[in-house]
Structures are given as C-alpha cells and as structure tokens.
Amino acid sequence: MAFTETDERFFRSATSWQTRPGPLATPLGQTVRQYLQERNGVFQKNKSIVDLWNEIVPPEMRCHCTVKKIEAGTLTVEVDPGAYMHEMRLMSDELLRYLGSRSGRSGIRRIVLRPRPAPTEEYAEEQE
C-alpha cells in the first residue's frame, strides 16, 4: 500500500507531539552500580554481623560453621554434623545474647543451625 505525500505529512503531524522513547536497556555496569549503592547499608550491616560472629565464635569452632544467610532477623548458620552441631546448639543461646549486647541494632532475634551438606565426589576430587 503506497501513501501519498499528503498522507505522509498527515501521519507525521499526527505523531509529532509524541516524544521518542529512551533506550530500553541500560548498561550492565550502571545497573550493578545502582544496585550496590541502594543496598550498601544492608551489605555493611551484614558484614558487621559476620565480622562479630567470627569474633565471638571460638576459634576451634570457626572452621566448622559458616554464616549462610541473614534475613528477617534470622541468622542461618551451616554447621558440620555430629559433635560440632551439638556444640553449636549448646552455644547458640549465649551467642545470640552476645550478638544482641554487642550489636543491638543488628536485629538478629534468632539463630538457625543447618547441617552442612556432605562434600560431593567432584569436590573431593578437586581438593586432591
């Protein structure tokens, strides 16, 4: 279907008030930078909680437990099963009180202990 010159002018004038849309995609680096700036407070708070955790957990237990998640006032920790899990269960109330007294604004109200999954065969091969 061919348009005449008059038709083309009419269509151009009918849409001339519209603004052109901006770019639909933003550069990835800009998006990541914006995300990090928006979440910086949360990252700093979580970092201070993890640093405090590493400070208050006894050195002989540190390599057998890892902070995995901090969410909604709950600190989730993966612990090696067996005696280490038992020991952490015994210590968790005291650690929670100490976390609260040292960093009351941390908002940690509960510690959840999860057993650390056993290493896979692939992981064991990588370590050799």
N, C-alpha and C positions, 0 to 999 in steps of 0.2 A: 504494500500500500504506500503510495507516494504522497507526500504532503506538499502543498504549495507553499510559496514563500510567505503568504499571508497567514496560513495555518501555523507555520513555524514561529512567526512573530507572536501570534496569539498565545501559543503554548509557552514561549519564553516569558512573555509579560505575565502570564498567569502564575508562573512559578518563581518569578524574580524576587519576591518578598521572602522566600524561604532561604535560610542560611544553610550553607554546606555543613554536613556533619563532620565532626573532628575525626581524628584517627580512631579506629575501632580497637586497636591493640596498643598497649603501652610497652615500652621496652622492659624486659625481664628484670634488669638491674634496678630500674626505677621502682618497680613493684616490690622487689625484695627489700630495698632500702626503706620504702614507706612502711612495709610490714614490720621491719625491725625497729623503726622509730616508734611506731604505735605500741609495740609490745615490750619496749625496753624496760619499763617499770616492772612488768611481770618477770622478765628474764633476770633482772637484778635481784628481785625478791627471792626467786627460786634459787639463784646462785648463792645468796646468803644463807638460805636454809640448808643447802647441800654442804656448803663450807662448814656450817655449825655442826651438822650431822657428822661430818668427817672428823671434827674436833672432839666431839663428845663420845663417839663410839670407841671402845677400847681398841688399841692397835691390832691385837691378835684377832679381833672380830672383823675389822675393816675389809680384809680381803675376801671375806666370806659373805658379805652383804653389799647390795648396791641399791641406791635410790633409783627407782624406775619412773615414778610419776608423782607429781604434786598437783592435786586437783580438788577443788571444793573443800578445803580444809583437811584433806586426807593425804598422808604421806605413804606411798606404796613402796615397799622395800622387798627386793628379791633376796632370799637367803638360801645358802646351801642347806640341803635337808639334813635331818638327823640331829646330832648334838648342837650344831650351830643354830638351827631353827628353835630348838628347845631353849637355848641360852638367850636368844633374842626375844622370845616370848616372855621370859622372866624379866628381861631388862626393859621391855617396851614401855611399861607404865612410867618407870623412872626417867627414861629418855624423853618421853612426851612431856613430863613435868619440867625437865631441864630445858627442853626446847622452848616451852612457854615462858619460863622465867628469864631465859637469856634473850629471847626474841619474841616478846609478847605480840608484836604486830605481824608475826609470821602467819597467824591464823590457823596453824595446824592444831586440829582438835582430835585427830585420830591417826594411829599408825596401823597400817595393814601389812601383814607379812605374807609373802607368797613364796612358795618353794621355787628355787632357781631350777630351770629345766636342765636335764642332763645334757652334756655336750653330745652333738651328733658325731657320727663316724667321720664325716667330712671335716669337722672342726678338729678332731683328734689327729687326722692325717696332716692338716695344715700346721699343727703345733710341732710335729716331728721334724 
